[in-house]
């Protein structure tokens, strides 16, 4: 079982266009000050628009020498407007 949630979060967070569409604020140096990307649940349910993602499945797919080589991972991303 591989954990790709941090990679998914980082990829979403680094998308300047996505952050802008979600109402995020990006400062002069390009750092995100405010974003609306959450894993599992948003802390403020009345905040719109927002993006929530979670892992649906994470199944070890291929093994060699008792080590996982590949995983089949499903991620769901919901956009609330």
Secondary structure, DSSP 4 states (H G I P E B T S, - for coil): ----HHHHHHHHHT-HHHHHHTT-EE-TTS-EEE--EEES--SSTT--SEEEEEEEEEEEEEEETTEEEEEEEEEEEEEE-
